[in-house]
Amino acid sequence: MATVTFEKAERRYPGAPTAAVRGIDLTIEDGEFMVLVGPSGCGKSTTLRMLAGLEEVTSGRILIGDRDVTNAPPRDRDIAMVFQSYALYPHMSVFENMEYSLKIAKVSKEERERRVKAAAALLGLADYLDRKPKALSGGQRQRVAMGRAIVREPQVFCMDEPLSNLDAKMRVQTRTDIAKLQADLGATTVYVTHDQVEAMTMGDRVAVMNEGELQQVAAPMELYRRPANLFVAGFIGSPQMNLLPATVTGGSVRLGEYALPLTAPALAKLPRDLTVGLRPEAFQVVPDGGLLLDVVVVEHLGSDSYAHGTVTLGDGTAGEGTLGEGTRNLVVRVPSRQEVAKGDRLRVAVDGGDIHLFDTVTGLRLDV
């Protein structure tokens, strides 16, 4: 296996006003499971395809280990790719699909059989080697596609949204299988997904992308606990973080009439207008004070429930999520044993340790 290094790697399409990938710097360690995550069109798949040699690198360079592969053809990069589409040959058996690349590479018959059977055992496909793809479930077909990559014993695995064609239950099982398989193989893996839950579940580290730029690269819980900017704060987390306009007045940070429990001396250095980030689990239902939440819908998830509603901050601002002047959407986690229904009005407050502050203009995190 090997490290992967992007050094100011850029991809610009002819005639495009901006680059699809804007000169990213990223190092993926030997044996690491790195997930590239972001919304559609953010450049994550383009970045992966640049690594695989399927997209030209306009400027900068890419290294695998100490070898510069920026201009190397795909066949010379020692990379195995797993696509969103299974791309299996329908007329071939599972065994034949998995051995095909080895056959083309003129690997001996004995070695091909050894590698295919070893991969099949690892993937739970040993009993299906004689079957054709049409006789397999979606999850089994995806495992065959993965097995076809594993038998090549490459330096780097590249996976481009391999679970997108599976149903919700199968996705959960298969992502667990992939994470365990990667840990067993100790293989350097670059995995692309738009699903932030998938990214947080599988990655050793997660690289969040938006508009062709890296926003933050960190371990999953570091992204959750200390998002670097407003984009990461709003993208990572399910339900997403509540982002509300606030002002610094009289030595306190205020959401409308509600003064947040922050007493740090550094408050004096904060900009007057900022954005406060509050996770749904940061709230507690209180008898008085806090914010008044008008519940619109309750999402019941077993051990917890999420109350979705609106609060009136009286800020007179307009923006995303605004329902009327000073009215904002808010999601609050409540214990399932607490009876909450549509139309209820709740008083909710937060603990000072669960508050995130961001500069509204730059979007960057503010630490106090």
C-alpha positions in Angstrom: 0.0 0.0 0.0 1.1 3.6 -0.2 0.3 7.2 0.7 -1.6 9.5 -1.7 -0.6 13.2 -2.0 -2.5 15.9 -3.8 -0.3 19.0 -4.2 -2.3 22.0 -5.4 -4.1 19.7 -7.8 -6.5 21.5 -10.1 -9.0 20.4 -12.7 -10.3 23.1 -15.0 -12.6 22.2 -17.9 -12.2 24.1 -21.2 -14.5 27.2 -21.3 -15.5 26.9 -17.6 -15.4 30.2 -15.7 -14.0 28.5 -12.6 -12.0 25.3 -11.9 -14.0 22.2 -10.9 -11.3 21.3 -8.4 -9.5 24.4 -7.1 -5.9 23.4 -6.3 -6.4 21.1 -3.3 -3.7 20.0 -0.9 -4.4 16.7 0.7 -2.3 13.8 2.1 -3.9 10.4 2.6 -1.8 8.1 4.9 -0.8 4.6 4.1 -3.7 2.3 5.0 -6.1 5.1 5.8 -9.8 5.1 4.9 -10.3 8.7 3.6 -13.9 9.8 2.7 -14.5 12.7 0.3 -18.0 14.1 1.1 -20.0 17.0 -0.1 -23.1 18.0 -2.1 -23.6 17.2 -5.8 -21.2 19.2 -8.0 -18.7 19.9 -5.3 -15.8 18.2 -7.1 -15.4 15.1 -5.0 -15.8 12.6 -7.9 -13.6 14.7 -10.1 -10.9 14.6 -7.4 -11.2 10.8 -7.3 -11.1 10.5 -11.1 -8.0 12.7 -11.2 -6.3 10.2 -8.8 -7.4 7.3 -11.0 -6.2 9.0 -14.2 -9.7 9.3 -15.6 -9.5 13.1 -15.5 -6.6 15.4 -16.6 -4.8 17.3 -13.9 -4.7 20.9 -15.2 -2.1 22.1 -12.8 -0.4 20.8 -9.6 0.5 17.1 -9.2 -0.6 13.8 -7.6 1.8 11.3 -6.0 1.3 7.7 -5.0 4.0 6.9 -2.5 7.0 8.8 -3.9 6.0 8.3 -7.5 4.5 11.3 -9.5 1.5 9.9 -11.4 0.1 13.2 -12.6 0.5 12.3 -16.2 0.7 8.5 -15.9 -2.0 6.5 -17.7 -4.6 4.7 -15.5 -3.1 1.3 -16.1 0.3 2.4 -14.7 -1.1 3.8 -11.4 -1.7 0.5 -9.6 -5.2 1.6 -8.6 -8.4 -0.4 -8.5 -11.8 1.4 -9.0 -15.2 0.5 -7.7 -17.9 2.5 -9.5 -21.5 3.4 -8.6 -22.6 1.0 -11.3 -21.6 -2.6 -10.7 -20.4 -2.9 -14.3 -20.4 -6.7 -14.2 -20.3 -8.8 -17.4 -23.8 -10.5 -17.5 -22.6 -13.5 -19.5 -19.8 -14.3 -17.1 -20.0 -16.1 -13.7 -18.9 -14.5 -10.5 -15.6 -16.3 -10.7 -15.0 -15.1 -14.3 -15.9 -11.5 -13.5 -13.5 -11.5 -10.6 -10.6 -13.1 -12.4 -11.0 -11.1 -15.7 -8.5 -8.3 -15.0 -5.9 -10.9 -13.8 -6.5 -12.9 -17.0 -5.9 -9.8 -19.1 -2.7 -9.2 -17.1 -1.6 -12.8 -17.9 -1.5 -13.9 -14.3 -1.1 -17.7 -14.1 -4.3 -19.8 -13.7 -3.2 -21.1 -10.3 -2.6 -17.6 -9.0 -5.9 -16.3 -10.4 -7.8 -19.1 -8.7 -6.0 -18.5 -5.4 -6.7 -14.8 -5.4 -10.4 -15.1 -6.5 -11.1 -17.8 -3.9 -9.4 -15.8 -1.1 -11.4 -12.6 -2.0 -14.6 -14.6 -2.3 -14.1 -16.1 1.2 -13.4 -12.6 2.5 -16.6 -11.2 0.9 -18.9 -14.1 1.7 -19.2 -15.1 -2.0 -17.6 -18.6 -1.9 -21.0 -20.3 -2.5 -21.8 -18.0 -5.5 -18.8 -18.3 -7.7 -20.7 -20.3 -10.4 -23.7 -17.9 -10.5 -24.3 -15.2 -13.1 -24.9 -11.6 -11.9 -28.7 -11.8 -12.7 -29.0 -14.5 -10.0 -27.5 -12.2 -7.3 -29.0 -9.5 -5.1 -27.8 -5.9 -5.4 -25.6 -6.2 -2.3 -24.0 -9.4 -3.7 -23.3 -7.8 -7.0 -21.6 -4.9 -5.3 -19.5 -7.3 -3.4 -18.5 -9.0 -6.7 -17.5 -5.6 -8.0 -15.4 -5.1 -4.9 -13.9 -8.6 -5.2 -12.8 -7.8 -8.8 -10.9 -4.8 -7.3 -9.4 -6.8 -4.4 -7.9 -9.6 -6.5 -5.7 -7.0 -8.2 -4.0 -6.3 -4.9 -3.5 -2.6 -5.8 -1.8 0.1 -3.9 -4.9 2.2 -3.6 -8.7 1.5 -3.8 -10.9 4.2 -5.3 -14.7 3.9 -4.6 -17.1 6.3 -6.2 -20.5 6.2 -4.4 -20.6 2.3 -4.5 -23.7 2.1 -2.3 -26.0 4.5 -4.2 -27.9 1.7 -6.0 -28.8 -0.2 -2.8 -31.9 0.2 -0.7 -31.6 1.8 2.8 -31.3 -1.5 4.8 -28.7 -3.0 2.4 -26.7 0.3 2.5 -26.3 0.1 6.2 -25.1 -3.6 6.1 -22.8 -3.1 3.1 -21.1 0.0 4.5 -20.3 -2.0 7.6 -18.9 -4.8 5.4 -16.8 -2.3 3.5 -15.4 -0.7 6.6 -14.5 -4.1 8.1 -13.0 -5.3 4.9 -10.8 -2.2 4.6 -9.6 -2.6 8.2 -8.8 -6.3 7.5 -6.9 -5.5 4.3 -5.2 -2.4 5.7 -5.6 -0.9 2.3 -5.3 2.8 1.4 -8.8 3.7 0.3 -10.4 6.9 -1.1 -14.2 6.8 -0.9 -16.6 9.3 -2.4 -20.1 9.8 -1.1 -22.7 12.6 -0.8 -24.2 11.0 2.3 -22.7 12.6 5.4 -24.0 9.7 7.6 -22.1 7.3 5.5 -19.0 9.4 5.7 -19.1 9.7 9.5 -19.6 6.0 9.8 -16.9 4.7 7.6 -14.0 7.2 7.4 -10.8 7.3 9.5 -10.8 10.9 8.3 -13.3 12.9 6.3 -12.6 15.6 3.7 -15.6 17.9 3.3 -15.7 19.6 -0.1 -17.8 22.5 -1.5 -17.5 24.3 -4.9 -14.2 22.5 -5.7 -12.5 23.4 -2.5 -11.6 21.5 0.7 -13.5 23.0 3.6 -12.1 20.8 6.4 -10.2 17.5 6.8 -10.5 15.8 10.2 -11.7 12.7 12.1 -15.5 12.3 12.0 -16.1 13.5 15.6 -13.8 16.4 15.2 -15.9 17.6 12.3 -19.0 17.2 14.4 -17.6 18.9 17.6 -15.5 21.7 16.0 -16.7 22.5 12.4 -14.3 25.0 10.8 -17.0 27.1 9.1 -20.7 27.5 8.5 -20.7 25.1 5.5 -19.3 22.2 7.5 -21.5 23.1 10.5 -24.6 22.9 8.3 -23.6 19.9 6.3 -22.3 17.5 9.0 -24.9 16.2 11.4 -28.4 14.6 11.1 -30.5 16.5 11.7 -28.2 19.4 10.8 -27.1 22.1 13.2 -29.4 25.0 13.8 -27.8 28.2 12.5 -29.3 31.3 13.9 -28.4 35.1 13.6 -27.3 36.6 16.9 -25.9 39.9 18.2 -23.4 40.8 20.8 -25.0 43.3 23.1 -24.3 44.4 26.7 -21.6 41.8 27.2 -23.8 38.8 26.1 -24.7 37.0 22.9 -28.4 37.3 22.2 -30.9 35.4 20.1 -33.6 37.9 20.1 -34.5 38.4 23.7 -32.7 35.2 24.8 -29.2 35.8 26.2 -27.0 32.7 25.6 -25.1 31.4 28.7 -21.6 32.7 27.6 -19.5 34.7 30.0 -16.0 34.5 28.4 -14.0 37.8 28.5 -13.3 37.3 24.8 -16.9 38.2 24.0 -15.8 41.8 23.8 -13.6 40.9 20.8 -16.5 39.3 18.8 -18.1 41.1 15.9 -21.5 42.6 16.8 -23.4 40.4 14.3 -22.6 36.7 14.2 -24.1 33.3 13.6 -24.8 30.9 16.4 -24.7 27.1 15.8 -26.7 24.8 18.1 -27.1 21.1 17.6 -30.6 19.7 18.3 -29.2 17.7 21.3 -27.9 20.9 22.9 -31.4 21.9 23.9 -33.3 21.1 27.0 -37.0 21.7 27.7 -37.3 24.2 30.6 -40.4 25.6 32.5 -39.6 29.2 31.6 -37.1 31.5 29.9 -35.1 30.3 26.9 -36.7 30.3 23.4 -40.4 29.7 22.7 -40.7 26.9 20.1 -43.9 26.4 18.2 -43.9 22.7 17.2 -44.8 22.0 13.6 -44.0 18.3 13.3 -42.5 15.6 15.6 -40.1 13.0 14.2 -40.2 9.9 16.3 -37.1 7.7 16.2 -37.5 5.3 19.1 -35.2 6.4 21.9 -35.3 10.0 20.8 -37.7 12.3 19.1 -37.0 15.5 17.2 -39.4 18.5 17.5 -39.3 20.6 14.3 -40.8 24.0 14.7 -40.2 27.8 14.6 -39.0 30.5 17.0 -39.4 34.2 16.7 -36.2 36.0 17.4 -37.4 39.5 16.6 -34.2 40.2 14.6 -35.9 41.6 11.6 -33.5 39.9 9.3 -34.2 37.8 6.2 -32.3 34.9 4.9 -32.4 31.1 4.3 -34.8 29.3 6.6 -36.8 32.5 7.3 -40.6 32.0 7.4 -41.4 35.6 8.2 -39.7 38.6 9.8 -37.5 37.3 12.6 -39.0 33.8 12.4 -36.6 30.9 12.1 -36.7 27.1 11.8 -35.4 25.2 14.8 -35.0 21.4 15.5 -34.8 20.2 19.1 -34.1 16.7 20.4 -36.5 15.6 23.2 -36.6 12.3 25.1 -39.2 9.9 23.6 -40.8 9.5 27.0 -41.7 13.2 26.9 -45.0 13.7 25.1 -44.7 16.3 22.4 -47.1 16.8 19.6 -47.8 19.1 16.7 -49.1 22.4 17.9 -47.4 22.3 21.3 -45.4 25.3 22.5 -42.1 24.5 24.3 -39.6 26.6 26.2 -36.1 25.4 25.3 -32.7 26.5 26.6 -29.1 25.5 25.9 -26.0 24.7 27.9 -22.9 27.0 27.4 -20.7 24.1 26.4 -22.8 23.3 23.3 -22.7 26.6 21.6 -20.8 27.2 18.3 -20.0 30.8 17.1 -19.3 31.8 13.5 -18.4 35.1 11.8 -21.4 35.7 9.5 -19.3 37.6 6.9 -16.4 35.1 6.5 -18.3 32.0 7.7 -15.3 31.0 9.9 -15.5 29.5 13.4 -15.0 31.9 16.3 -13.5 30.5 19.5 -14.1 32.1 22.9 
